[in-house]
């Protein structure tokens, strides 16, 4: 069955309508051509009897280009007048490709229209993207969607367990660290890293202890609860290699017990990290909170440091979120990917 020509991208201006057409062959390759409908003013005038007013009758004349077989040649059809026209529609398979062009080349007053056409499922993301563009200092806060832990784990995650049940404590955290070293971080962290590298966000404050933000390439990360990637002596504070803890060896300086550098139950958060995070939030024009509800103490105090806009991206609707300027409910990973495509389209391979 022969496939028909499809509209790849369509725009309109006062005097013409332009459409880049495409046809996909059975092997998956596309062919392209440009079609323009030009508005031609007729000599005669007609009277609209319903209103009794005179109107000028316009006819449409159509012209087409030749057919090309690759996308790069198709781009040559997108001349300056095309970039200045009002967008009408974009083929779903070409939205990111078209946005990669239009985000950099379209007339400035039309970029929001192009964004809405290329990302029709994310109207709230369009608002967030506009705030992100105007923000001089943006902070992302990440953390688990629930702060509840199993009661059996609570006993192990404590200073009391470290001091009095050290074998159980060591077995639990050794297993945790080994699993962590084999685990691959989620793709959402790659997108966050891209936003940081491109200068759209300036820092990340996280409740996670897995160190995955740094593994994905992020630089300015504040770990409120410490990191399982680091270990130290509980008594003298010396930093030691992770292997010292896994081998259940004592501190080479004082002979004390070694532990992961995470915040245990009943311990205070690292004061220097908290201070630096507070400074970042005070500078922020925009704070984006991913999945965590920031309800547990002391994380519930974080937003008190900022006068900027606050946005929550949540997987599920949560009625108990702190007061904020915008809440976006849905797949957080997908929404951050879309946000990255909007803000940094040329970093994404299509």
DOROZA-192945 format. One record per residue (C-alpha): y, z, x; residue number from 1; residue in one letter. Coordinates in pm, 1 decimal, padded with zeros to 6 digits, always signed. Example, Ala and Ser with C-alpha at 12.3 -4.5 7.8 and 13.67 -1.06 7.14 Angstrom:
<recs>
+----------+----------+----------+------+------+
!       yy !       zz !       xx ! resi ! resn !
+----------+----------+----------+------+------+
! -00450.0 ! +00780.0 ! +01230.0 !    1 !    A !
! -00106.0 ! +00714.0 ! +01367.0 !    2 !    S !
+----------+----------+----------+------+------+
</recs>
This chain:
<recs>
+----------+----------+----------+------+------+
!       yy !       zz !       xx ! resi ! resn !
+----------+----------+----------+------+------+
! +00000.0 ! +00000.0 ! +00000.0 !    1 !    X !
! +00335.6 ! -00106.3 ! +00143.3 !    2 !    X !
! +00582.6 ! +00178.2 ! +00169.4 !    3 !    X !
! +00932.5 ! +00125.5 ! +00035.2 !    4 !    X !
! +01263.4 ! +00182.1 ! +00211.9 !    5 !    X !
! +01390.4 ! +00541.5 ! +00184.1 !    6 !    X !
! +01740.1 ! +00680.8 ! +00214.9 !    7 !    X !
! +01766.0 ! +00868.6 ! +00546.1 !    8 !    X !
! +02131.5 ! +00962.9 ! +00515.4 !    9 !    X !
! +02392.6 ! +00859.1 ! +00261.8 !   10 !    X !
! +02769.8 ! +00899.3 ! +00274.2 !   11 !    X !
! +03061.1 ! +00781.6 ! +00065.2 !   12 !    X !
! +03424.8 ! +00701.1 ! +00128.6 !   13 !    X !
! +03703.6 ! +00573.3 ! -00097.9 !   14 !    X !
! +03617.7 ! +00208.1 ! -00047.8 !   15 !    X !
! +03250.8 ! +00205.5 ! +00044.4 !   16 !    X !
! +02912.9 ! +00375.2 ! +00033.2 !   17 !    X !
! +02697.1 ! +00374.3 ! +00347.9 !   18 !    X !
! +02323.6 ! +00439.0 ! +00365.0 !   19 !    X !
! +02092.8 ! +00451.2 ! +00666.4 !   20 !    X !
! +01756.8 ! +00335.7 ! +00531.4 !   21 !    X !
! +01416.7 ! +00395.5 ! +00685.0 !   22 !    X !
! +01061.8 ! +00279.2 ! +00626.1 !   23 !    X !
! +00761.1 ! +00459.8 ! +00775.4 !   24 !    X !
! +00459.9 ! +00254.3 ! +00879.0 !   25 !    X !
! +00098.6 ! +00366.8 ! +00851.8 !   26 !    X !
! +00100.8 ! +00480.5 ! +01217.1 !   27 !    X !
! +00389.7 ! +00718.5 ! +01146.1 !   28 !    X !
! +00663.6 ! +00517.3 ! +01318.2 !   29 !    X !
! +00991.5 ! +00444.1 ! +01141.9 !   30 !    X !
! +01206.5 ! +00130.4 ! +01113.2 !   31 !    X !
! +01574.1 ! +00152.2 ! +01023.0 !   32 !    X !
! +01857.1 ! -00054.9 ! +00880.9 !   33 !    X !
! +02206.0 ! +00017.0 ! +00752.3 !   34 !    X !
! +02323.3 ! -00079.0 ! +00407.7 !   35 !    X !
! +02687.5 ! -00069.5 ! +00300.2 !   36 !    X !
! +02822.7 ! -00117.8 ! -00048.2 !   37 !    X !
! +03187.4 ! -00224.6 ! -00029.5 !   38 !    X !
! +03417.7 ! -00183.1 ! -00325.3 !   39 !    X !
! +03594.1 ! -00513.1 ! -00400.5 !   40 !    X !
! +03898.9 ! -00524.6 ! -00626.4 !   41 !    X !
! +03873.0 ! -00791.4 ! -00894.3 !   42 !    X !
! +04161.3 ! -01013.6 ! -01003.9 !   43 !    X !
! +04132.8 ! -00932.6 ! -01370.6 !   44 !    X !
! +04223.6 ! -00617.4 ! -01552.8 !   45 !    X !
! +04035.6 ! -00473.6 ! -01846.2 !   46 !    X !
! +04147.0 ! -00244.9 ! -02124.3 !   47 !    X !
! +03948.9 ! +00065.3 ! -02204.9 !   48 !    X !
! +03976.6 ! +00062.3 ! -02582.9 !   49 !    X !
! +03877.9 ! +00425.7 ! -02622.1 !   50 !    X !
! +04191.2 ! +00549.5 ! -02451.2 !   51 !    X !
! +04405.4 ! +00240.9 ! -02465.8 !   52 !    X !
! +04479.6 ! +00264.4 ! -02091.6 !   53 !    X !
! +04467.0 ! -00013.7 ! -01838.9 !   54 !    X !
! +04217.0 ! +00006.0 ! -01555.3 !   55 !    X !
! +04136.3 ! -00212.4 ! -01258.3 !   56 !    X !
! +03778.2 ! -00341.4 ! -01255.1 !   57 !    X !
! +03590.8 ! -00303.2 ! -00926.1 !   58 !    X !
! +03282.0 ! -00486.0 ! -00812.4 !   59 !    X !
! +03044.1 ! -00379.7 ! -00538.2 !   60 !    X !
! +02932.3 ! -00616.8 ! -00268.7 !   61 !    X !
! +02643.2 ! -00518.9 ! -00042.3 !   62 !    X !
! +02587.5 ! -00600.1 ! +00323.3 !   63 !    X !
! +02300.5 ! -00497.3 ! +00549.3 !   64 !    X !
! +02232.9 ! -00486.0 ! +00921.7 !   65 !    X !
! +01923.4 ! -00607.5 ! +01098.6 !   66 !    X !
! +01616.2 ! -00385.7 ! +01137.5 !   67 !    X !
! +01563.0 ! -00165.8 ! +01447.4 !   68 !    X !
! +01246.9 ! +00014.8 ! +01550.9 !   69 !    X !
! +01363.0 ! +00336.5 ! +01715.7 !   70 !    X !
! +01592.2 ! +00627.0 ! +01635.5 !   71 !    X !
! +01826.3 ! +00574.4 ! +01932.2 !   72 !    X !
! +01912.0 ! +00224.4 ! +01811.3 !   73 !    X !
! +01950.9 ! +00353.5 ! +01457.9 !   74 !    X !
! +02215.4 ! +00594.5 ! +01585.0 !   75 !    X !
! +02429.0 ! +00294.1 ! +01680.7 !   76 !    X !
! +02470.4 ! +00227.9 ! +01308.7 !   77 !    X !
! +02645.0 ! +00562.4 ! +01265.5 !   78 !    X !
! +02990.7 ! +00435.7 ! +01353.7 !   79 !    X !
! +03312.3 ! +00637.8 ! +01346.2 !   80 !    X !
! +03384.3 ! +00562.4 ! +00980.8 !   81 !    X !
! +03040.2 ! +00699.9 ! +00892.9 !   82 !    X !
! +03116.4 ! +01028.7 ! +01071.6 !   83 !    X !
! +03439.1 ! +01069.9 ! +00875.2 !   84 !    X !
! +03282.0 ! +01004.4 ! +00534.1 !   85 !    X !
! +03170.0 ! +01256.5 ! +00274.0 !   86 !    X !
! +02795.4 ! +01337.8 ! +00297.8 !   87 !    X !
! +02587.6 ! +01273.5 ! -00014.2 !   88 !    X !
! +02224.3 ! +01326.1 ! +00086.5 !   89 !    X !
! +01988.7 ! +01357.4 ! +00384.8 !   90 !    X !
! +01615.0 ! +01286.3 ! +00390.6 !   91 !    X !
! +01419.5 ! +01613.0 ! +00423.7 !   92 !    X !
! +01235.9 ! +01490.1 ! +00735.4 !   93 !    X !
! +01563.2 ! +01406.7 ! +00912.6 !   94 !    X !
! +01783.4 ! +01705.0 ! +00829.9 !   95 !    X !
! +01775.7 ! +01863.5 ! +01175.9 !   96 !    X !
! +01816.7 ! +01526.9 ! +01353.4 !   97 !    X !
! +02119.6 ! +01442.3 ! +01141.1 !   98 !    X !
! +02265.6 ! +01792.1 ! +01184.5 !   99 !    X !
! +02230.1 ! +01760.7 ! +01563.3 !  100 !    X !
! +02465.4 ! +01462.0 ! +01541.9 !  101 !    X !
! +02704.4 ! +01577.9 ! +01274.6 !  102 !    X !
! +02751.4 ! +01933.3 ! +01403.3 !  103 !    X !
! +02911.0 ! +01787.6 ! +01715.2 !  104 !    X !
! +03064.0 ! +01461.3 ! +01599.8 !  105 !    X !
! +03154.8 ! +01482.0 ! +01232.0 !  106 !    X !
! +03512.6 ! +01537.5 ! +01123.4 !  107 !    X !
! +03584.7 ! +01912.4 ! +01144.8 !  108 !    X !
! +03678.8 ! +01943.5 ! +00777.6 !  109 !    X !
! +03341.2 ! +01795.3 ! +00678.5 !  110 !    X !
! +03109.9 ! +02006.3 ! +00897.5 !  111 !    X !
! +03049.8 ! +02272.6 ! +00632.4 !  112 !    X !
! +02956.4 ! +01997.7 ! +00383.9 !  113 !    X !
! +02711.9 ! +01851.2 ! +00635.8 !  114 !    X !
! +02564.9 ! +02195.1 ! +00699.5 !  115 !    X !
! +02505.8 ! +02250.9 ! +00327.2 !  116 !    X !
! +02346.2 ! +01906.1 ! +00290.4 !  117 !    X !
! +02120.8 ! +01952.5 ! +00594.7 !  118 !    X !
! +02024.1 ! +02310.2 ! +00502.8 !  119 !    X !
! +02013.5 ! +02306.6 ! +00120.6 !  120 !    X !
! +01784.0 ! +02610.0 ! +00095.5 !  121 !    X !
! +02016.6 ! +02844.6 ! +00283.2 !  122 !    X !
! +02353.3 ! +02885.6 ! +00104.3 !  123 !    X !
! +02381.3 ! +03247.1 ! +00220.5 !  124 !    X !
! +02303.2 ! +03138.4 ! +00575.6 !  125 !    X !
! +02604.9 ! +02907.7 ! +00554.0 !  126 !    X !
! +02821.5 ! +03215.3 ! +00493.8 !  127 !    X !
! +02658.3 ! +03399.5 ! +00784.3 !  128 !    X !
! +02700.1 ! +03096.8 ! +01011.3 !  129 !    X !
! +03071.1 ! +03073.7 ! +00930.1 !  130 !    X !
! +03116.1 ! +03442.9 ! +01015.4 !  131 !    X !
! +02917.2 ! +03396.9 ! +01334.9 !  132 !    X !
! +03138.3 ! +03106.0 ! +01443.5 !  133 !    X !
! +03454.3 ! +03309.5 ! +01397.3 !  134 !    X !
! +03317.5 ! +03628.5 ! +01555.9 !  135 !    X !
! +03418.6 ! +03701.2 ! +01914.7 !  136 !    X !
! +03160.0 ! +03977.9 ! +01956.7 !  137 !    X !
! +02834.2 ! +03983.6 ! +01759.1 !  138 !    X !
! +02556.6 ! +04242.3 ! +01785.4 !  139 !    X !
! +02202.1 ! +04210.4 ! +01650.9 !  140 !    X !
! +02003.3 ! +04523.3 ! +01560.9 !  141 !    X !
! +01624.7 ! +04492.3 ! +01540.6 !  142 !    X !
! +01352.6 ! +04734.7 ! +01443.0 !  143 !    X !
! +01034.3 ! +04778.8 ! +01239.7 !  144 !    X !
! +01057.4 ! +04729.8 ! +00865.0 !  145 !    X !
! +00914.2 ! +05076.6 ! +00808.6 !  146 !    X !
! +00957.5 ! +05393.9 ! +01009.4 !  147 !    X !
! +00656.4 ! +05563.1 ! +00856.2 !  148 !    X !
! +00364.8 ! +05629.1 ! +01091.4 !  149 !    X !
! +00017.7 ! +05753.5 ! +01013.7 !  150 !    X !
! -00010.2 ! +06130.7 ! +01032.2 !  151 !    X !
! -00291.1 ! +06099.8 ! +01290.0 !  152 !    X !
! -00055.5 ! +05906.4 ! +01515.9 !  153 !    X !
! +00230.8 ! +06152.4 ! +01472.3 !  154 !    X !
! +00031.9 ! +06419.5 ! +01650.9 !  155 !    X !
! -00022.1 ! +06188.4 ! +01949.6 !  156 !    X !
! +00337.5 ! +06064.5 ! +01971.8 !  157 !    X !
! +00475.8 ! +06405.2 ! +02056.5 !  158 !    X !
! +00569.9 ! +06615.7 ! +02357.9 !  159 !    X !
! +00321.3 ! +06875.1 ! +02235.9 !  160 !    X !
! +00038.4 ! +06621.6 ! +02264.9 !  161 !    X !
! +00156.0 ! +06520.3 ! +02612.1 !  162 !    X !
! +00152.7 ! +06881.4 ! +02728.1 !  163 !    X !
! -00154.2 ! +07015.2 ! +02546.0 !  164 !    X !
! -00371.3 ! +06713.3 ! +02462.4 !  165 !    X !
! -00298.5 ! +06497.7 ! +02761.9 !  166 !    X !
! -00632.0 ! +06316.5 ! +02757.7 !  167 !    X !
! -00584.4 ! +06200.6 ! +02396.2 !  168 !    X !
! -00221.2 ! +06115.4 ! +02473.4 !  169 !    X !
! -00323.3 ! +05911.4 ! +02777.5 !  170 !    X !
! -00602.2 ! +05727.5 ! +02594.9 !  171 !    X !
! -00371.7 ! +05636.3 ! +02306.7 !  172 !    X !
! -00088.6 ! +05502.9 ! +02520.9 !  173 !    X !
! -00317.2 ! +05332.2 ! +02773.4 !  174 !    X !
! -00473.0 ! +05133.8 ! +02490.7 !  175 !    X !
! -00127.0 ! +05058.9 ! +02349.8 !  176 !    X !
! +00006.6 ! +04933.0 ! +02684.3 !  177 !    X !
! -00299.8 ! +04717.4 ! +02756.4 !  178 !    X !
! -00277.0 ! +04558.6 ! +02411.7 !  179 !    X !
! +00093.3 ! +04501.7 ! +02465.6 !  180 !    X !
! +00035.9 ! +04330.3 ! +02800.3 !  181 !    X !
! -00198.6 ! +04080.7 ! +02631.7 !  182 !    X !
! +00020.3 ! +04021.2 ! +02328.1 !  183 !    X !
! +00261.2 ! +03727.1 ! +02290.3 !  184 !    X !
! +00601.1 ! +03802.2 ! +02143.0 !  185 !    X !
! +00696.2 ! +03643.2 ! +01810.0 !  186 !    X !
! +00890.0 ! +03315.0 ! +01800.2 !  187 !    X !
! +01186.7 ! +03485.9 ! +01632.4 !  188 !    X !
! +01269.8 ! +03644.8 ! +01968.0 !  189 !    X !
! +01296.3 ! +03299.8 ! +02126.9 !  190 !    X !
! +01554.8 ! +03210.2 ! +01862.3 !  191 !    X !
! +01749.4 ! +03531.7 ! +01924.2 !  192 !    X !
! +01740.9 ! +03457.1 ! +02297.6 !  193 !    X !
! +01881.8 ! +03107.9 ! +02232.0 !  194 !    X !
! +02165.3 ! +03254.8 ! +02023.8 !  195 !    X !
! +02247.0 ! +03487.7 ! +02313.1 !  196 !    X !
! +02230.5 ! +03215.0 ! +02578.9 !  197 !    X !
! +02455.1 ! +02991.1 ! +02368.7 !  198 !    X !
! +02712.3 ! +03269.3 ! +02340.7 !  199 !    X !
! +02676.9 ! +03328.6 ! +01966.6 !  200 !    X !
! +02560.6 ! +03689.3 ! +02008.4 !  201 !    X !
! +02665.5 ! +03928.5 ! +02283.1 !  202 !    X !
! +02406.8 ! +04207.1 ! +02269.4 !  203 !    X !
! +02088.3 ! +04333.4 ! +02104.7 !  204 !    X !
! +02022.1 ! +04692.1 ! +02000.7 !  205 !    X !
! +01655.8 ! +04753.5 ! +01926.9 !  206 !    X !
! +01431.5 ! +05030.3 ! +01795.6 !  207 !    X !
! +01126.5 ! +04848.5 ! +01935.0 !  208 !    X !
! +00962.4 ! +04976.8 ! +02252.8 !  209 !    X !
! +00757.7 ! +04666.9 ! +02342.8 !  210 !    X !
! +01011.2 ! +04501.8 ! +02576.8 !  211 !    X !
! +00960.3 ! +04165.9 ! +02406.1 !  212 !    X !
! +01331.9 ! +04090.9 ! +02379.8 !  213 !    X !
! +01351.1 ! +04081.1 ! +02759.6 !  214 !    X !
! +01024.1 ! +03885.2 ! +02782.7 !  215 !    X !
! +01176.6 ! +03615.3 ! +02562.4 !  216 !    X !
! +01479.1 ! +03586.2 ! +02791.2 !  217 !    X !
! +01738.6 ! +03812.3 ! +02630.2 !  218 !    X !
! +01959.1 ! +03991.3 ! +02883.6 !  219 !    X !
! +02188.6 ! +04240.6 ! +02714.5 !  220 !    X !
! +01933.2 ! +04465.1 ! +02539.4 !  221 !    X !
! +01972.9 ! +04833.4 ! +02452.5 !  222 !    X !
! +01638.5 ! +05004.5 ! +02383.2 !  223 !    X !
! +01715.7 ! +05310.3 ! +02172.6 !  224 !    X !
! +01358.5 ! +05443.1 ! +02180.7 !  225 !    X !
! +01278.1 ! +05350.4 ! +02540.5 !  226 !    X !
! +01017.2 ! +05104.5 ! +02663.3 !  227 !    X !
! +00640.9 ! +05095.0 ! +02702.5 !  228 !    X !
! +00694.9 ! +04853.5 ! +02992.6 !  229 !    X !
! +00831.2 ! +05143.0 ! +03201.3 !  230 !    X !
! +00683.1 ! +05478.0 ! +03310.6 !  231 !    X !
! +00821.2 ! +05790.6 ! +03475.5 !  232 !    X !
! +00729.3 ! +06142.2 ! +03580.9 !  233 !    X !
! +00784.8 ! +06387.3 ! +03295.9 !  234 !    X !
! +00891.5 ! +06663.1 ! +03535.7 !  235 !    X !
! +01104.8 ! +06512.2 ! +03813.2 !  236 !    X !
! +01202.2 ! +06189.8 ! +03632.7 !  237 !    X !
! +01096.1 ! +05948.7 ! +03908.2 !  238 !    X !
! +01033.0 ! +05594.8 ! +03783.7 !  239 !    X !
! +00682.9 ! +05473.5 ! +03872.0 !  240 !    X !
! +00484.2 ! +05155.0 ! +03821.9 !  241 !    X !
! +00297.5 ! +05118.4 ! +03492.8 !  242 !    X !
! -00028.8 ! +05110.0 ! +03690.5 !  243 !    X !
! +00022.2 ! +05473.5 ! +03798.8 !  244 !    X !
! +00001.6 ! +05583.2 ! +03435.7 !  245 !    X !
! -00287.9 ! +05351.2 ! +03347.6 !  246 !    X !
! -00487.7 ! +05485.1 ! +03646.5 !  247 !    X !
! -00406.1 ! +05840.3 ! +03530.6 !  248 !    X !
! -00251.8 ! +05926.7 ! +03866.2 !  249 !    X !
! +00008.5 ! +06197.8 ! +03916.7 !  250 !    X !
! +00365.3 ! +06154.0 ! +04040.5 !  251 !    X !
! +00370.1 ! +06073.3 ! +04415.2 !  252 !    X !
! +00674.2 ! +06300.1 ! +04461.7 !  253 !    X !
! +00607.4 ! +06621.7 ! +04270.3 !  254 !    X !
! +00249.3 ! +06580.5 ! +04145.8 !  255 !    X !
! +00361.4 ! +06599.5 ! +03781.9 !  256 !    X !
! +00211.3 ! +06410.5 ! +03490.5 !  257 !    X !
! +00329.1 ! +06053.1 ! +03436.8 !  258 !    X !
! +00411.4 ! +05912.9 ! +03092.7 !  259 !    X !
! +00549.7 ! +05596.5 ! +02930.7 !  260 !    X !
! +00929.8 ! +05589.5 ! +02912.8 !  261 !    X !
! +00943.9 ! +05605.4 ! +02533.8 !  262 !    X !
! +01106.9 ! +05865.1 ! +02312.5 !  263 !    X !
! +00844.3 ! +06105.8 ! +02183.1 !  264 !    X !
! +00871.9 ! +06306.4 ! +01860.7 !  265 !    X !
! +01118.3 ! +06597.5 ! +01894.0 !  266 !    X !
! +01290.6 ! +06428.8 ! +02192.1 !  267 !    X !
! +01649.3 ! +06305.5 ! +02177.9 !  268 !    X !
! +01733.6 ! +05939.4 ! +02223.6 !  269 !    X !
! +01853.1 ! +05843.8 ! +02574.8 !  270 !    X !
! +02220.3 ! +05941.6 ! +02569.0 !  271 !    X !
! +02346.3 ! +05669.1 ! +02806.0 !  272 !    X !
! +02175.2 ! +05394.4 ! +02607.6 !  273 !    X !
! +02317.0 ! +05534.9 ! +02284.8 !  274 !    X !
! +02669.8 ! +05545.1 ! +02431.3 !  275 !    X !
! +02647.2 ! +05183.8 ! +02549.5 !  276 !    X !
! +02513.7 ! +05074.8 ! +02210.4 !  277 !    X !
! +02804.0 ! +05254.4 ! +02041.1 !  278 !    X !
! +03053.1 ! +05071.3 ! +02266.5 !  279 !    X !
! +02895.1 ! +04737.7 ! +02170.8 !  280 !    X !
! +02922.7 ! +04820.9 ! +01801.9 !  281 !    X !
! +03286.8 ! +04926.5 ! +01833.6 !  282 !    X !
! +03365.9 ! +04585.1 ! +01984.6 !  283 !    X !
! +03169.7 ! +04395.5 ! +01719.6 !  284 !    X !
! +03331.3 ! +04165.1 ! +01465.6 !  285 !    X !
! +02986.2 ! +04104.8 ! +01318.5 !  286 !    X !
! +02663.6 ! +04309.4 ! +01315.3 !  287 !    X !
! +02338.2 ! +04146.6 ! +01201.5 !  288 !    X !
! +02051.0 ! +04383.3 ! +01115.0 !  289 !    X !
! +01699.4 ! +04235.9 ! +01111.8 !  290 !    X !
! +01435.6 ! +04395.5 ! +00886.5 !  291 !    X !
! +01501.9 ! +04759.2 ! +00977.3 !  292 !    X !
! +01680.9 ! +04953.5 ! +00704.6 !  293 !    X !
! +01847.1 ! +05197.8 ! +00949.9 !  294 !    X !
! +01760.5 ! +05490.0 ! +00724.3 !  295 !    X !
! +01604.8 ! +05726.0 ! +00978.2 !  296 !    X !
! +01812.9 ! +05968.9 ! +01180.2 !  297 !    X !
! +01988.0 ! +05899.2 ! +01417.8 !  298 !    X !
! +01971.9 ! +05520.0 ! +01361.2 !  299 !    X !
! +02145.4 ! +05570.3 ! +01026.4 !  300 !    X !
! +02461.2 ! +05657.1 ! +01223.0 !  301 !    X !
! +02479.2 ! +05324.3 ! +01408.9 !  302 !    X !
! +02685.1 ! +05130.9 ! +01155.7 !  303 !    X !
! +02941.7 ! +05409.4 ! +01155.7 !  304 !    X !
! +03059.2 ! +05283.0 ! +01493.9 !  305 !    X !
! +03164.8 ! +04937.8 ! +01371.0 !  306 !    X !
! +03452.6 ! +04807.0 ! +01163.7 !  307 !    X !
! +03307.8 ! +04456.1 ! +01168.5 !  308 !    X !
! +03118.6 ! +04274.9 ! +00896.0 !  309 !    X !
! +02756.2 ! +04386.9 ! +00852.3 !  310 !    X !
! +02475.1 ! +04158.8 ! +00738.5 !  311 !    X !
! +02117.0 ! +04263.5 ! +00657.7 !  312 !    X !
! +01830.5 ! +04013.0 ! +00681.8 !  313 !    X !
! +01535.4 ! +04170.7 ! +00501.9 !  314 !    X !
! +01183.3 ! +04048.5 ! +00425.8 !  315 !    X !
! +01181.0 ! +04228.8 ! +00091.3 !  316 !    X !
! +01450.1 ! +04353.4 ! -00143.2 !  317 !    X !
! +01557.7 ! +04705.7 ! -00053.3 !  318 !    X !
! +01783.2 ! +04896.8 ! -00291.0 !  319 !    X !
! +01850.2 ! +05176.8 ! -00041.0 !  320 !    X !
! +02020.6 ! +04971.4 ! +00230.1 !  321 !    X !
! +02350.9 ! +05101.3 ! +00368.9 !  322 !    X !
! +02669.4 ! +04946.5 ! +00234.0 !  323 !    X !
! +02709.7 ! +04596.0 ! +00379.6 !  324 !    X !
! +02895.0 ! +04266.9 ! +00340.8 !  325 !    X !
! +02592.3 ! +04042.0 ! +00287.1 !  326 !    X !
! +02217.7 ! +04087.2 ! +00232.2 !  327 !    X !
! +01979.0 ! +03793.9 ! +00274.3 !  328 !    X !
! +01625.0 ! +03850.0 ! +00143.2 !  329 !    X !
! +01338.4 ! +03628.5 ! +00257.0 !  330 !    X !
! +01130.6 ! +03540.6 ! +00560.0 !  331 !    X !
! +01344.3 ! +03687.9 ! +00839.9 !  332 !    X !
! +01181.0 ! +03478.7 ! +01113.2 !  333 !    X !
! +01242.1 ! +03156.8 ! +00920.2 !  334 !    X !
! +01601.7 ! +03252.4 ! +00838.9 !  335 !    X !
! +01679.2 ! +03324.5 ! +01205.0 !  336 !    X !
! +01520.5 ! +02991.6 ! +01298.9 !  337 !    X !
! +01742.9 ! +02814.6 ! +01044.0 !  338 !    X !
! +02046.4 ! +03005.6 ! +01172.0 !  339 !    X !
! +01963.3 ! +02894.8 ! +01526.9 !  340 !    X !
! +01930.9 ! +02535.2 ! +01409.8 !  341 !    X !
! +02270.6 ! +02558.7 ! +01242.6 !  342 !    X !
! +02446.9 ! +02723.9 ! +01536.8 !  343 !    X !
! +02267.3 ! +02557.6 ! +01830.2 !  344 !    X !
! +02102.5 ! +02241.3 ! +01694.5 !  345 !    X !
! +02077.8 ! +02063.4 ! +02029.6 !  346 !    X !
! +01859.1 ! +02339.5 ! +02176.2 !  347 !    X !
! +01584.0 ! +02258.7 ! +01922.6 !  348 !    X !
! +01330.3 ! +01985.1 ! +01984.8 !  349 !    X !
! +01261.9 ! +01760.4 ! +01683.3 !  350 !    X !
+----------+----------+----------+------+------+
</recs>
